[in-house]
Amino acid sequence: MSPHLRLLAWLVLAPAIASANDSTRPENPSGNASPGAINDWLDANLPSLSETYVWLHAHPELSFEEQATAKYVAEKFRGAGFEVTVGVGGHGVVAMMTNGEGPTLMLRTDLDGLPVTEQTPLAFASTVQVDVPGGGKSGVMHACGHDVHMTNLIAVAQFLSQHRDDWSGTLMLIGQPAEEKGAGARAMLSDGLFTKFEKPDFAVAMHVSADTPTGSIKLRPGYALANVDSIDITVKGRGGHGSAPDTTIDPIVQAAELVMSLQTIVSREVKPLEPAVVTVGSIHGGFKHNIIGDECHLQLTVRSYGEVVRQQLLKAIQRKALAVAQSYGAPEPVLVFSEGTPSLKNDEQLTARLRKVFETTIGVEQVGVSDPSMGGEDFSQYGIAGVPILMYGVGSVNQDRLSRYESMEVPPPSLHSGIYYPDFEPTLRTGVKTMVAAALDLLAMSNDPLPRD
């Protein structure tokens, strides 16, 4: 049996959600909000939180269409005692709670799902379908863990609301739309997130990790996620009959040459030590065997870290596209740049401070350093807006499952895969404990601001 067939067979037989007992619970003598107390609180509230997770998982909505999701999250925040505003930057949710003097801490979750058809063995798997451009249908799924993120923040909100004696300051909870398009943070900021409401002193978010075991987290100071730019290129030609190519300018041949030429940008123009990716993810041209069309459409994702390399890549793509067109005597191609997400840079002082908090909360051995990733995240926009930010990764697959993938010599399903699913309970426990600990540290009764040079 092939590794992929073995993987599929195992997934069908796997339990829907693996539960895990947290046998090592380092205690923190901070009072009512110690890790042990958080575990006890989770034990008591896990049934309702599981219901929340199941509902969110089964009812995903695409970017900028998160109306029901936003309503659901807003109601949970109101139920926890927060003052809630909806409709910020689309379906964005802002929940505020002031509890005495102190700094303002923003905690963020994303709301949107993906156009991915779910293939997990979960009893509550999403059956939502949508029409896709060009005809046909696609499933919709929380294949990037946003259902876990929302449940986690709802739990944190409820816990901190019930333990107001342990912190002082202002909590600002964000339910952000359209993270998958890299556009929701920008939309909320443009709609006055930091002017109509308070500009926070810190902003923290978690993100599930598909290849990290439950019970552990990873974080990285400085650059952690990449610039992401989406580019649509329409290659122009002159159509005609397939039997008379000499009377045409074939856009598909141009596009094929362009695809190959684009690959030399990273290999021959960017310094070898600078991370960069140029991927042509989609190419569409023509409608029939014997017709040479007038144009061919390409879709690219372009990824980098620094702004210098980012601009170098974008300019090189423009140059290459124009050069291919000129070499064929074709009209100039049309390039459209969209969905740009800047690289995410975790604040180094905030990261160092919270690393110590996390180590105390879940154990030094459970806190690792994440590798730089070419993935993107528009949580970066809040850092660019002048707020010290930290996004950290929370392991979401238990070690038994990871070991089984390893024994089959198959990598675990990545985020955005139709067969990815988290082990919910242990993932939630680690997410809630670490985020609550971060909030209590940053909103301590006698809080010092981050040291700045």
C-alpha positions, 0 to 999 in steps of 0.5 A, a space after each residue: 500500500 502506498 504511503 498516501 493510501 495508508 494515510 487516507 486509511 488511517 485518517 478514516 479510522 482516526 478518532 475525530 478529536 483526540 483528547 489529551 491529559 496535561 500531566 505536567 502543569 507547572 504551577 505559578 504562584 500568581 494567585 487565582 489565575 495560575 496555570 492550574 486554575 486555568 486548567 480547572 476553569 477549562 475543565 468546567 467550561 470545556 463542554 460549552 467551548 467545544 460547542 463553540 468550536 464545533 459550530 464555528 468549524 461547521 459554519 465557515 464563511 469566506 473572506 469579507 463574507 463573515 456575517 454570521 461568524 462575526 455575529 456569533 463571536 460578537 454575541 460571545 464577547 457581549 456575553 462575557 461583559 465586553 462593549 462590542 462594536 460590529 461592522 468595522 472594516 467589513 464584518 470586523 468585531 471590536 470588543 472593549 473592557 476597561 478594568 482600572 488604570 493601565 495599558 491597553 492590550 489588543 488580542 486578535 483572532 481572524 474570522 474567515 475560512 477558505 475555499 477548500 473542500 473538507 475531507 477530514 473524518 470529523 463528524 461535524 465537518 463542514 458541508 458548506 459550498 460556494 460557487 467559484 469563478 468560472 463555474 463549478 462549486 467549492 467547499 468552504 473550510 476552516 483549514 487554517 485553524 481560524 475556528 480554533 483561534 476564535 474559540 481560544 479568544 472567546 475562552 480568554 475573554 471569558 476567563 479574564 472577565 471572570 478574573 478582573 482582580 488579577 489585572 488592570 488596564 484595557 482589553 481590546 479584542 479584535 475579530 478580524 475579517 479577510 485575513 486569508 486575502 491579506 486585506 482585513 487588517 488594512 480594512 479595519 485600520 482604514 475604518 478607524 480601528 486605532 482612532 475610533 477606538 484606543 491605539 493599543 500598547 501591545 498586540 498579541 495573537 496566536 496561530 495554530 501550527 500543523 507540524 508542532 505537537 500539542 502542549 508546545 508553542 514556538 515563537 521568533 523575534 524579528 521577522 517571522 513571516 514574509 511579504 506576500 504579493 499577488 500579481 495577475 499578468 494578462 499576456 496579450 497576443 493575436 488570435 487565429 486558426 491553429 493551422 496557421 500560427 504564422 498569422 497569429 501572436 500566440 499568447 500561450 507560447 509567450 506565457 510558457 516562456 515567461 513562466 520559465 523566465 520568471 524562475 531565473 529572478 530568484 536563482 540569478 538576480 536575488 542574493 542567495 542568502 535573501 529568502 525569495 519565492 516567485 510561484 506561478 500558481 495558475 495559468 489559463 488560456 484558450 478555449 479549443 484545440 484548434 484556436 489560438 486565443 488573444 490572451 493568456 492569464 497568469 496568477 503569481 504569488 511573490 514572497 520575500 522579507 525585506 522591502 529592498 528584495 520585495 521591490 527588486 522582485 516586483 520590478 524584475 517581474 515587470 521587466 521579464 513580462 515586458 521583455 517576452 512581449 517585445 520579443 514576440 512583437 506582442 502588445 504590452 502585457 497587463 500586470 495587476 498587483 493585489 492582496 499585498 501583505 507586508 512581512 510580519 516582524 515580531 517586536 523583539 522586546 515583547 517577544 523576549 518578555 513573553 518567552 519568559 512568561 510562556 516558559 514559566 506557564 507551560 515549561 521551558 522545554 515546551 517553548 521553542 524557536 520557530 523557523 522563518 516562514 515564507 507564509 504571510 499574515 496581515 497581523 503585520 499591519 498592526 506592527 507597521 501602524 506602530 504597535 509592538 506585536 507578537 504572533 506565536 505558534 501553538 502546536 495543534 497535532 498530538 505527538 501520537 498522530 505526528 509519530 504515525 505520519 513519520 512512521 508512514 514517511 508522510 508529512 503531516 497535512 499542512 494548513 490549507 489542506 482539506 485533511 488538516 484538523 487540530 486536536 482541539 482540547 490540548 490545542 485549546 488548553 495551551 492556547 488559553 494558558 499562554 494567552 491568558 498568561 501573556 495578558 496578565 503579565 502585560 496588564 499587571 497591576 504594577 506594569 512597566 512599559 517595554 524598555 526602548 532605546 
